[in-house]
Each structure stands twice: as C-alpha cells, then as structure tokens.
Amino acid sequence: MEFGPHLVLALIEGAVTAAVLALTASGLSLVFGVMRVVNIAHGAFFMLGAVIAWWITQGIGGHPGWGFAAAIVAAPLMVGALAVAADLTVLRRLSYDPERTIVATIGLLYIIQQLTLMSYGPEARPVVAPFDARIALPWPERGAEGWRIGWPWGFGTTAWKLAVIGAAAALVGALWLFMARTRAGLVLRATQADREMATAFGIPVERVYALTFGLGAGLAALAAVLIVPIRQAHYLMGGDPLLLSFVVVIIGGLGSLPGTLLAAVLIGLSDGIISVFFSPTLAKIIATLMVALVLVFRPQGLYGTRAP
Amino acid sequence: MRVLALHLGLLAVLGALHFALPAYHHGNLARVMVLASYGIGYNLLFGYAGLLSLGHALFFASGMYGAGLLVQHAGAGAGAAMLAGTVAAAVVAAALALVALRTRGVAFMIVTLMFAQAGYLTILYFGDWTGGDEGFVMARSGRMLLGLDLGTPDARYLAALALFAVCLLGSLALARAPFGRVLVAIRENEERARMLGYDTQAHKRAAMILSGAISGAAGAAYAILFGYVGASFAEVQYSILPLLWVLLGGAGTVLGPFVGALFMFYLIDLASGVTSAYMLIAGVALVLLTLYAPQGLMGEVRRRLWRGLP
C-alpha cells in the first residue's frame, strides 16, 4: 500500500484510541477535579468493565447484539457501584488526603487485578461486536486513463470502529451537557470550585464525592466495553489506558474537561500514527516525554488555570 | 550509644545467621538484604525528604542495566559493574530531578510514575541490546570480584551483608547529620525551612540523587549476586514494593526498610505457595496500612516504646 492509504488507516486507528481515551481520561479528570484524588485504580476499573462485558455476553445467548446491549448498561453500573463502595469503605476514612489516597488506590489496583486473575484467569478473551461489517474505503488512483476512484486491496475498516468513535463522541457530549446544564452538574462544579463553600450551602459533599468516584469509574468501564470487541479482555489491559489517561490529564490541565478532550485527540492521533509507522512502544515513550515538556514549559497544562 | 548498639547488633545477628541458617532461608535473607538496601534508598527520599516517588524502579533498573550491560557488552568484572550501575542510576536520578522537582505533591508522584514507565518501555524498545522482556543471564566474568565468585551462596550472603551494612550505617549517619535534619524540616514544612535560609530545592535534588544512587547500587548488586537482568525489574511493581516495605516498616526510621522488606518477602513467599495471585497480599497490605497504621511498625515502636529511635 502507498503512503496515503496507510496514513488514513493510521488516522482511523488513532481516532479509535482518542475516542476511548477521551472517555477514560474524563473519568480520571472528573475524579481529580472534584475530589482532588489521583485514582491509580482507574485502569483497574477499565479492565473490570471489559471483563464484566465478556462475562455478560457469555451468559446471554442469541444474537451478539443482545448480550452487548446488556453489557454496555450493566458493566458500567456494576463497576460504578464497586467504586462507590471503595469510596465509602476506604477513601472517606482517609479524609481524602491526597498522598494516602494514592497509596490506597494502588492497593485497590492490586486487589482488583489479582482477584480478576484468580477468578477470570490469565487468558485474553474476545467479545463479539454486535455488528461487524467490513467497509472498503475509496482512494483516488492513477490508472491508464488518468485519475479515478478505486478500492485498493486491504484498504478498509470495520463498521464497529466507526461506531466506537461516534458513540464516544456522543457520550462525551452528554457528559459535557450533564456538567454544564443539569442541576447535578452544577452541584459537582460547585464542589470542585470550593468544598467548604459548597458545604456551607447545604451540598452533601461526602455523597457527591462517592457518586463522583462511581461516575469516574463508570466512564472508564464504559470506554472498556466499547473497545473490548477490538482489543480482547485481559487482566493486565488497564496499564496502557491508565498511563495514557495520565498523559492526557496532565497535558490538558488537571481537572479541565475541554483540555482533556483536546489532549485526548492529540495523544490518540499521534499514538495511532506512530504505532502504525514505527512501533506502539515508541508511541508511549514519546507521549510520556511530551508530558515532561508540558510540565517544564506550561505546568498548568493547556487549559489549566492554576499550577497542579 | 544505645542506638549504635542496636544497629551494630542487628548486623552482628545477620552475620551470625550466616553460619546458622538452612540453605533456603540463607538464600532468602541474602535477597532480603539487597532489597532492604533498595528500601533504604527509597526511604531517604520518601521517609526523610517527604517526596513520595512512584518511579524508583527506574533507578533500580538503571543500576541493574548499568552493571549488566557493561558486563554483557564489554566483559567487565563485578567491581566495575557495581560502580557503573551506581553512577548510571545517579545520573538518571539527577536528570529526573531536573524535571520532576519542578512539581510537588500529587504531580510529583504522577511524573515519577510515568518516567519510570517510559524507562521500562525504553528497555523493551532497545530489545536487541537489553534482551527485552526475557532479559539475560549475567556472564560469569561479571560475578568475579578479586578472584572471588560472588555467585556462590557464601560469597553472595557476605556481599549482600556488606552492601546492607554500608547502606544501613550510612543511613544512620545521615539521619543524625545536619543534612538529614534539614530533609526532615523540608518534609514537615518546606516554607519554614526556606524561611530559615535553607536552599530546599538543592537539598531535595541532593536527596533524590543520593536515593537514586543507593537504589541503583542495590539494583547492580542484585544483578551481580543473583545473575539475572530483566525488564520485569523496571515495571511499576518494583516501584510499589519499596513504598510498601517502607510504609510497613515505618517511613523515616533507619530500620524500617529492613523490617518491612523481611516481613513482606516472607508474606509473599508464603502466599505464592498457595496462589499465583500473590500480589493480592501487597494490595491488601497497602490498603490496611494506609487505613490503620500509616506510621508503620518501627513508627509504632517509636511512638509507644522508644521516642529516640532514629
């Protein structure tokens, strides 16, 4: 294949990564913004979403669409409920002290990961996509009689990848509407801006914290359910999303949703392009080093308003 | 005086155990002493300067690969390898300090975590040189020091003990020296330390380089004594383990890293006989420690029994 079609494929791969990353990272960003908690277990919640999706689709027979529909509703709810429980039993008792919560969430990461290993096992298992038509993409070719539109061999994508991009965009849009337009979103933003003042106005801050932690974990699980037909469910799959989410959240500015989205698109696309043309490992190294540059030259991130 | 007696007493007991222990525990204890030296390096930065790093595996692996690659590609002996590993880790720590110390608190943890991950990926990326995932076995030449084979159980134990003794006594001296006291002042209140006229940034940088060098020395010793260099030692897990040992043993205590490493090593050793998911123990321990005993074992001893324990 020539360079042009290759680049288009890389961009589609990058857009899928960016879409999933935007969802995962906005969960991390939300939790950090509202609660000031760095959740190392975020990748574990992501992995748990994928594993639960596999488990649900196995349990429900018939057309793969039914199982998947059940998974995409139930998996984020179950993971969210687990996160709320973790908040109530652990994080709240640490009074959300930033350093101690980080250590506790590392502990949570190991507990979730190892319990998954004990019950689900070390295999990577696929989940069938609800629909999986292959779409050939057109590309201008130079033939004997001049330029014409052709369908080069091997140049195409699956409908599911395009659906993932669309669904993630819609979900991030819904999250933005929720934050900007609803009463619950207002309460979240008030708590983020000033916890003391929110308490003074009668906002049940502790309940808001528990729900925020659940919502953040739910977003990670949702992203995982979307991606699991493309990348298989495995107990260590949470590592890369966690690393890239941190990259995105720092580059975008801790706690800023627009910054997170912009950085997710930037990192996702460059990850796709570098992965296709060079190697996925190099892409992760470069993404990490970009963080160093951002921290040196713009410590508050692209959209941040205060130093982290 | 009592303090010096306690620490020298521990070293004497460890020396006596060399003759008393059965082979299995003899080998384990040698490993624990090397890992405890790593913990001492970590404790210097976390326990004394109050900087919680989540990326010390980068320093441990720098030491390991600094030593291993020199042996592998230049056929060096153990002495040169040890030196190269320590220097490599100190250089990496100095470079990371330039970037990471611009941040503080939570951002510092994330930055160190990510640079360690970048280091791990770099080792995988240059797989032709580093052996990638599989790593490589150290050549016999790299285990020879002054005609002594450090790979034999006896020499290995004594070499581990020597490394641990240097680290322990060095850490004890440091904790009582003005430099150590300034680090504690920075941990407790950085603004106040700066107000008193200390260059806190320079102290933190020095602490980070020293901490990296000790961790690197432990990494180099691990490669030389146990004869294996692998990318798994650069993974996040090896950044979390020293944190766990130090938290368990007691952050900011000289003996804490050893107590924590010994305890955790045997706990994981027992658990891995039962299940492959032995890191579950580490996770549960971390959560319970942060909830119920943030001071760690030696921290509790200091609080309840002996207030002057360094």
HADDOCK unambig.tbl for C-alpha pairs under 7 A between the chains (distance, minus, plus):
assign (segid A and resid 94 and name CA) (segid B and resid 291 and name CA) 6.63 0.50 0.50
assign (segid A and resid 98 and name CA) (segid B and resid 106 and name CA) 6.86 0.50 0.50
assign (segid A and resid 99 and name CA) (segid B and resid 106 and name CA) 6.89 0.50 0.50
assign (segid A and resid 100 and name CA) (segid B and resid 290 and name CA) 6.16 0.50 0.50
assign (segid A and resid 103 and name CA) (segid B and resid 286 and name CA) 6.70 0.50 0.50
assign (segid A and resid 104 and name CA) (segid B and resid 286 and name CA) 6.10 0.50 0.50
assign (segid A and resid 104 and name CA) (segid B and resid 287 and name CA) 4.82 0.50 0.50
assign (segid A and resid 104 and name CA) (segid B and resid 290 and name CA) 6.29 0.50 0.50
assign (segid A and resid 107 and name CA) (segid B and resid 282 and name CA) 7.00 0.50 0.50
assign (segid A and resid 107 and name CA) (segid B and resid 283 and name CA) 3.79 0.50 0.50
assign (segid A and resid 107 and name CA) (segid B and resid 284 and name CA) 6.10 0.50 0.50
assign (segid A and resid 107 and name CA) (segid B and resid 286 and name CA) 5.00 0.50 0.50
assign (segid A and resid 107 and name CA) (segid B and resid 287 and name CA) 5.28 0.50 0.50
assign (segid A and resid 108 and name CA) (segid B and resid 283 and name CA) 6.14 0.50 0.50
assign (segid A and resid 110 and name CA) (segid B and resid 279 and name CA) 6.46 0.50 0.50
assign (segid A and resid 110 and name CA) (segid B and resid 280 and name CA) 5.81 0.50 0.50
assign (segid A and resid 110 and name CA) (segid B and resid 283 and name CA) 4.76 0.50 0.50
assign (segid A and resid 111 and name CA) (segid B and resid 280 and name CA) 5.12 0.50 0.50
assign (segid A and resid 111 and name CA) (segid B and resid 283 and name CA) 5.12 0.50 0.50
assign (segid A and resid 111 and name CA) (segid B and resid 284 and name CA) 6.50 0.50 0.50
assign (segid A and resid 114 and name CA) (segid B and resid 277 and name CA) 5.19 0.50 0.50
assign (segid A and resid 114 and name CA) (segid B and resid 279 and name CA) 6.60 0.50 0.50
assign (segid A and resid 114 and name CA) (segid B and resid 280 and name CA) 5.38 0.50 0.50
assign (segid A and resid 117 and name CA) (segid B and resid 277 and name CA) 6.52 0.50 0.50
assign (segid A and resid 118 and name CA) (segid B and resid 277 and name CA) 6.31 0.50 0.50
assign (segid A and resid 243 and name CA) (segid B and resid 114 and name CA) 6.93 0.50 0.50
assign (segid A and resid 281 and name CA) (segid B and resid 121 and name CA) 6.09 0.50 0.50
assign (segid A and resid 281 and name CA) (segid B and resid 125 and name CA) 6.34 0.50 0.50
assign (segid A and resid 282 and name CA) (segid B and resid 125 and name CA) 6.97 0.50 0.50
assign (segid A and resid 285 and name CA) (segid B and resid 118 and name CA) 5.09 0.50 0.50
assign (segid A and resid 285 and name CA) (segid B and resid 121 and name CA) 6.56 0.50 0.50
assign (segid A and resid 285 and name CA) (segid B and resid 122 and name CA) 6.98 0.50 0.50
assign (segid A and resid 288 and name CA) (segid B and resid 114 and name CA) 6.37 0.50 0.50
assign (segid A and resid 288 and name CA) (segid B and resid 115 and name CA) 6.84 0.50 0.50
assign (segid A and resid 288 and name CA) (segid B and resid 118 and name CA) 6.30 0.50 0.50
assign (segid A and resid 292 and name CA) (segid B and resid 99 and name CA) 6.72 0.50 0.50
assign (segid A and resid 296 and name CA) (segid B and resid 99 and name CA) 6.75 0.50 0.50
assign (segid A and resid 308 and name CA) (segid B and resid 107 and name CA) 6.42 0.50 0.50
